[in-house]
Amino acid sequence: MTFDDARSRKRATWAWALWDWAEQPFPTIMQTFIFPVYLAGAVAAVGTDSDSLLGITTGIAGVIVALMAPVFGRRSDESGKRKFWLMVNTYILVAIMIAAFFVQPKPEFLLFGLVLYGLGSIVQESAFINYYAMLRQVSTPSSIGKVSGYAWGLGYAGGIILLCISLFGFILPGTVFGLALGESLPVRITFLFSAVWFALFSIPLFRRVPEIEPKENRKNESLWDSYIKLWGQLQSLRRQAPDTFKFLISSAIYRDGLAGVFTFGAVLGTLAFGFSQTEVILFGIAANIVAGIGAAVGGRLDDKLGSRAVIIGSLIGLIIAGSAVFAFAGFGVITYWIGGLALCLFVGPAQAASRTFVSRFTPVGREGEVFGLYQTTGRAVSFLSGFMWAGSITIASMLFNLESATIFGIIGIIVILVVGLVLLLRVNPNPSVAYSK
């Protein structure tokens, strides 16, 4: 993989970053603010435990990702097909969003919707393996943090625009640009719009970022052989890059806490602070603005202070902000707006710096493999935030005989973040692994 000149590299860098913008419909529309709310509210029959069904679906998807991610990442390293597999995953996600349009607001469509939700989660995580592995291809040792942070910030900017168009162009007035529609078509057309967005803005990466070269003397191997070799490579990674290995473990914990902030943020706003669907989307717009700013600033600090320092600072900020939301919940919605946005401010840099840390200190030629492990370790403990959230609420309800104990769920998320922080403090901030342009 080579670039003809500095201009070609710059174009490739921005094309790579634009994919973060392009894929935003999936986390923003399909996984957080609209599609799961649509499934739980309009599609599921009254009395259906839709929240639990979404959780079970997410758990099953997590197990599948945990099993396949490291092998798929390693195989893409060896075959020289990172971009190819990213393209395949991208257009499968586009197809899933198109299929979501056909999920009608009737109970018999709930299973279909849940399958799409779970399949989308699997494919998106697979896409991230190859996308993250490309970071070194489009950056230099001195710019890698900035590139990662800006890409994440660009993604949040895309989320802002998507939510604005969805709310003011489709959902808020109950019409689609002035055309009255029934059968939840305003929401469903949002899924089609998201598919077009993703397909269109992903094109620059596939045109501008070159494919990597396949490894020499590579032999074809079965999937089973890949798992056998994976075990040996885990052992060699622990010897060759022990702090990268330890970081994978610590980040698995705190990244699940970061995921919990977004996964349960809308639920917290609705049940604990009485936000309507419109108010939740408005909060989502503000959250993406704040998180994007945090990611961009964090990227700059990453190159100056180091990835580990940015992550530690962000986790401390998250713990303080989350504690404040719990402690001052009695003040009402102002607490959610201030504390919730403070949480989002620190989520962005923590996510971006985590990706950068792995990329900085991964042994050369093993990027896809290690990012596969990065996705796998995160998914391997993806049950933590759900169980800790639900467990904290259940225990509080039993101990204090509360009719609604949703606010106690945030305590479970804080505990996860604290554990992840403690483990991260044991990781060397400057592991000695060679970097190759």
C-alpha positions in Angstrom: 0.0 0.0 0.0 1.6 3.2 -1.2 0.7 6.8 -1.9 2.0 8.7 -5.0 2.5 12.0 -3.1 1.5 14.0 0.0 -1.6 15.2 -1.8 -2.8 11.6 -2.3 -2.2 10.7 1.3 -4.1 13.8 2.5 -7.0 12.9 0.2 -6.9 9.3 1.6 -6.9 10.6 5.2 -10.0 12.7 4.7 -11.7 10.0 2.7 -11.0 7.6 5.6 -12.3 10.1 8.2 -15.5 10.7 6.1 -16.5 7.0 6.6 -17.1 7.9 10.3 -19.6 10.5 9.0 -21.0 8.1 6.5 -21.8 5.3 8.9 -23.5 7.5 11.5 -27.0 6.4 10.5 -26.4 3.1 12.1 -25.4 4.1 15.6 -27.5 7.2 15.7 -30.7 6.2 13.9 -30.7 2.4 13.8 -29.2 1.6 17.2 -30.0 4.4 19.6 -32.6 7.1 19.0 -35.1 5.9 16.4 -35.2 2.3 15.2 -35.1 0.6 18.7 -37.7 3.2 20.0 -39.9 2.4 17.0 -39.6 -1.4 17.6 -40.4 -1.0 21.3 -43.2 1.5 20.9 -45.0 1.2 17.5 -44.1 -2.4 16.5 -44.3 -4.4 19.8 -47.7 -5.3 21.2 -48.8 -3.6 24.4 -47.3 -5.5 27.4 -44.4 -7.0 25.4 -41.2 -6.8 27.3 -39.5 -5.1 24.4 -36.6 -3.7 26.4 -35.5 -7.2 27.5 -35.9 -8.5 23.9 -33.6 -5.8 22.6 -31.2 -6.7 25.3 -31.3 -10.4 24.5 -30.8 -9.6 20.8 -27.8 -7.4 21.6 -26.3 -10.2 23.8 -26.6 -12.8 21.1 -25.0 -10.5 18.5 -22.2 -9.8 21.0 -21.5 -13.5 21.4 -21.3 -13.9 17.6 -19.0 -11.0 17.2 -16.8 -12.2 20.1 -16.3 -15.5 18.3 -15.6 -14.3 14.8 -14.0 -10.8 15.1 -10.4 -11.8 15.8 -10.3 -14.5 13.1 -11.9 -12.2 10.5 -9.5 -9.4 11.3 -6.4 -11.7 11.1 -7.6 -13.1 7.8 -8.0 -9.7 6.3 -4.5 -8.8 7.3 -3.1 -11.8 5.5 -5.2 -11.7 2.4 -4.8 -8.0 1.8 -8.5 -7.4 1.7 -9.2 -4.8 4.4 -10.9 -2.4 2.0 -12.8 -5.2 0.3 -14.3 -6.5 3.5 -15.1 -3.0 4.7 -17.0 -2.4 1.4 -18.9 -5.6 1.8 -19.9 -4.8 5.3 -20.9 -1.3 4.4 -23.3 -2.3 1.7 -24.8 -5.1 3.9 -25.6 -2.4 6.4 -27.1 -0.3 3.6 -29.3 -3.3 2.7 -30.3 -3.7 6.4 -31.5 -0.1 6.6 -33.5 -0.5 3.4 -35.1 -3.7 4.8 -36.0 -1.8 8.0 -38.4 0.3 5.9 -40.5 -2.9 5.5 -40.9 -3.3 9.3 -44.5 -2.2 9.7 -46.0 -1.0 13.0 -47.6 -4.4 13.8 -46.6 -7.0 16.4 -46.0 -9.7 13.7 -43.1 -7.6 12.4 -41.3 -7.4 15.8 -39.2 -10.6 15.2 -38.1 -9.3 11.8 -37.1 -6.0 13.3 -35.1 -7.7 16.1 -33.3 -9.8 13.5 -32.3 -6.7 11.6 -31.3 -5.0 14.8 -29.0 -7.9 15.8 -27.6 -8.5 12.4 -26.8 -4.9 12.0 -24.9 -4.9 15.2 -22.8 -7.9 14.1 -22.0 -6.4 10.7 -21.2 -3.0 12.0 -18.7 -4.4 14.5 -17.1 -6.4 11.7 -16.8 -3.3 9.6 -15.1 -1.5 12.4 -12.3 -4.1 12.5 -11.1 -3.3 9.1 -11.9 0.5 9.3 -9.8 0.9 12.5 -7.0 -1.2 11.1 -6.7 1.4 8.2 -5.8 4.2 10.6 -2.1 3.7 10.3 -2.4 3.6 6.5 -3.8 7.2 6.4 -1.8 8.8 9.2 1.8 9.3 10.5 3.1 8.8 14.1 2.8 12.6 14.7 -0.8 12.9 13.4 -2.5 9.7 14.3 -4.3 11.1 17.4 -5.5 14.1 15.5 -6.7 12.0 12.6 -8.6 9.6 14.8 -10.1 12.5 16.9 -11.2 14.5 13.9 -12.8 11.4 12.3 -14.7 10.7 15.4 -15.8 14.4 15.6 -16.8 14.2 12.0 -19.0 11.2 12.8 -20.7 13.1 15.6 -21.3 16.0 13.2 -23.0 13.6 10.8 -25.1 12.4 13.7 -26.3 15.9 14.4 -27.4 16.6 10.9 -29.1 13.2 10.7 -31.1 13.8 13.8 -32.0 17.3 12.7 -33.3 16.1 9.3 -35.1 13.1 11.0 -36.8 15.3 13.6 -37.7 18.5 11.6 -38.1 16.9 8.2 -39.8 13.6 9.1 -40.8 12.9 12.7 -41.7 16.1 14.5 -44.6 17.3 12.3 -45.9 13.8 11.7 -45.4 14.4 7.9 -42.6 14.0 5.4 -41.8 17.4 4.0 -45.5 18.3 4.0 -46.9 14.9 2.8 -49.2 13.3 5.3 -48.5 9.6 5.7 -49.8 6.8 7.8 -48.4 3.4 8.9 -45.5 5.1 10.6 -44.1 6.0 7.1 -42.4 9.2 8.3 -40.2 7.1 10.6 -39.7 4.3 8.1 -38.7 6.7 5.3 -36.0 7.9 7.7 -34.4 4.5 7.4 -34.4 4.8 3.6 -32.8 8.2 3.8 -30.2 6.8 6.1 -29.3 4.0 3.6 -28.8 6.6 0.8 -26.6 8.7 3.2 -24.4 5.8 4.1 -24.0 4.5 0.5 -23.2 8.0 -0.9 -20.7 9.2 1.7 -18.8 5.9 1.9 -17.7 6.2 -1.8 -14.6 8.4 -1.2 -12.9 5.9 1.1 -13.3 3.1 -1.5 -11.9 5.4 -4.2 -9.1 7.1 -2.3 -7.6 4.7 0.2 -5.5 2.0 -1.4 -5.8 -1.7 -0.5 -3.0 -3.3 1.5 -0.8 -5.9 -0.1 -1.4 -9.6 0.8 1.3 -11.2 2.9 4.0 -13.2 1.1 3.9 -17.0 1.2 0.4 -16.9 2.5 -1.4 -20.2 2.5 -5.1 -20.8 2.3 -6.5 -22.0 5.6 -9.9 -23.2 7.0 -11.8 -21.2 9.5 -10.9 -23.9 12.1 -7.2 -23.5 11.3 -7.6 -19.7 11.8 -8.9 -20.3 15.3 -6.0 -22.6 16.1 -3.5 -20.0 14.8 -5.3 -17.3 16.7 -4.5 -19.0 20.0 -0.8 -19.0 19.2 -1.0 -15.4 18.1 -2.6 -14.4 21.4 0.3 -15.9 23.2 2.8 -14.1 20.9 0.9 -10.8 21.3 1.2 -11.1 25.0 5.0 -11.6 24.7 5.6 -9.1 21.9 3.2 -6.3 23.2 2.2 -7.1 26.8 0.9 -3.6 27.4 -1.3 -3.7 24.3 -2.6 -7.0 25.6 -3.3 -5.5 29.0 -5.0 -2.5 27.4 -7.3 -4.7 25.5 -8.6 -6.1 28.8 -8.9 -2.7 30.6 -10.6 -1.1 27.6 -13.1 -3.9 27.3 -14.4 -2.9 30.8 -14.5 0.9 30.4 -15.7 0.8 26.8 -18.7 -1.1 27.9 -19.4 1.6 30.4 -19.0 4.2 27.5 -21.5 2.2 25.5 -23.9 2.1 28.5 -23.9 5.9 28.7 -25.4 6.1 25.2 -27.4 2.9 25.3 -29.3 3.9 28.4 -29.1 7.7 28.1 -32.4 7.9 26.2 -34.1 5.6 28.7 -32.7 7.6 31.7 -34.0 10.9 30.2 -37.4 9.4 29.5 -38.1 7.4 32.7 -36.1 9.4 35.3 -36.5 12.9 34.0 -39.8 12.7 31.9 -38.4 13.6 28.5 -40.7 13.1 25.5 -39.5 11.4 22.3 -39.0 14.9 20.7 -37.0 16.1 23.7 -34.8 12.9 23.6 -34.0 13.6 20.0 -33.2 17.2 20.8 -31.0 16.0 23.6 -29.4 13.6 21.1 -28.5 16.5 18.8 -26.9 18.5 21.6 -25.1 15.3 22.8 -23.6 14.8 19.4 -22.4 18.4 19.2 -20.7 18.2 22.6 -19.3 14.7 22.0 -17.9 15.8 18.6 -16.2 18.8 20.2 -14.8 16.6 22.9 -13.4 14.1 20.3 -11.8 16.8 18.2 -10.1 18.5 21.2 -9.2 15.1 22.7 -7.5 14.2 19.4 -5.2 17.3 19.7 -4.4 16.5 23.3 -3.8 12.9 22.3 -0.8 13.8 20.1 0.6 16.1 22.9 -0.1 14.2 26.1 -0.6 10.6 24.9 -3.6 8.4 24.4 -3.5 6.9 27.9 -3.5 10.3 29.6 -6.6 11.5 27.5 -8.5 8.3 28.4 -7.7 8.6 32.1 -8.8 12.2 32.2 -12.0 11.3 30.2 -12.9 8.5 32.6 -12.4 10.7 35.6 -14.6 13.3 34.0 -17.3 10.6 33.2 -17.3 9.3 36.8 -17.7 12.8 38.2 -20.4 13.8 35.8 -22.3 10.5 36.3 -22.1 10.9 40.1 -23.5 14.5 39.7 -26.5 13.3 37.7 -27.3 10.9 40.4 -26.7 13.2 43.3 -28.6 16.2 41.9 -31.4 14.3 40.2 -33.9 16.0 42.5 -33.3 19.3 40.7 -35.1 17.9 37.6 -34.4 18.2 33.9 -31.7 20.8 34.3 -29.6 18.1 36.0 -30.0 15.8 33.0 -29.2 18.6 30.5 -26.0 19.7 32.3 -24.8 16.4 33.7 -25.9 14.3 30.6 -24.0 16.7 28.2 -21.0 16.6 30.5 -21.0 12.8 30.2 -21.1 13.2 26.4 -18.2 15.6 26.4 -15.9 13.0 27.9 -17.3 10.0 25.9 -15.9 11.3 22.6 -12.2 11.7 23.5 -12.2 8.4 25.4 -13.5 6.5 22.4 -11.2 8.2 19.9 -8.1 7.9 22.1 -8.8 4.3 22.7 -8.7 3.6 19.0 -5.5 5.6 18.7 -3.8 3.8 21.6 -4.3 0.4 19.9 -3.2 1.7 16.6 0.0 3.3 18.0 1.3 0.3 19.7 0.0 -2.7 17.7 2.9 -4.7 16.1 3.2 -3.9 12.4 1.3 -6.2 10.1 -1.1 -7.3 12.8 -3.5 -4.3 12.8 -6.6 -6.2 11.6 -5.9 -9.1 14.0 -5.5 -6.8 17.0 -8.5 -4.6 16.1 -10.4 -7.8 15.8 -9.4 -8.6 19.4 -10.2 -5.0 20.3 -13.8 -5.6 19.1 -13.9 -9.1 20.6 -12.8 -8.1 24.1 -15.3 -5.3 24.1 -18.1 -7.6 23.1 -17.0 -10.3 25.4 -18.1 -8.2 28.4 -20.9 -6.4 26.6 -23.4 -7.9 29.2 -21.8 -5.8 32.0 -23.5 -2.5 31.4 -26.9 -4.1 30.9 -26.7 -6.3 34.0 -25.2 -3.6 36.2 -27.8 -1.1 35.0 -30.7 -3.5 35.7 -29.1 -4.9 38.9 -28.7 -1.4 40.4 -32.3 -0.5 39.7 -33.6 -3.8 41.0 -31.6 -3.6 44.2 -32.6 0.0 44.8 -36.3 -0.9 44.3 -36.0 -3.7 46.8 -34.1 -1.7 49.4 -35.9 1.6 49.3 -39.3 0.4 48.1 -39.3 2.9 45.2 -41.9 3.0 42.5 -39.3 4.2 40.0 -35.6 3.6 40.6 -34.3 4.3 37.1 -31.9 6.9 38.3 -30.0 4.2 40.3 -29.1 2.6 37.0 -26.4 5.1 36.5 -24.6 3.8 39.6 -24.0 0.5 37.8 -22.4 2.4 34.9 -20.2 4.4 37.2 -18.9 1.2 38.8 -17.9 -0.2 35.4 -16.0 3.0 34.6 -14.2 2.9 37.9 -13.1 -0.7 37.4 -11.9 0.1 33.8 -10.0 3.1 35.1 -8.2 1.1 37.8 -7.1 -1.5 35.3 -6.0 1.2 32.8 -3.7 2.7 35.4 -1.6 -0.5 35.2 -0.9 -0.1 31.5 2.4 1.5 30.4 1.6 4.8 28.6 4.4 4.2 26.1 4.7 0.5 25.2 7.8 -0.2 23.2 6.3 -1.6 20.0 7.9 -0.5 16.6 5.8 1.8 14.4 6.1 1.5 10.6 4.8 4.1 8.2 
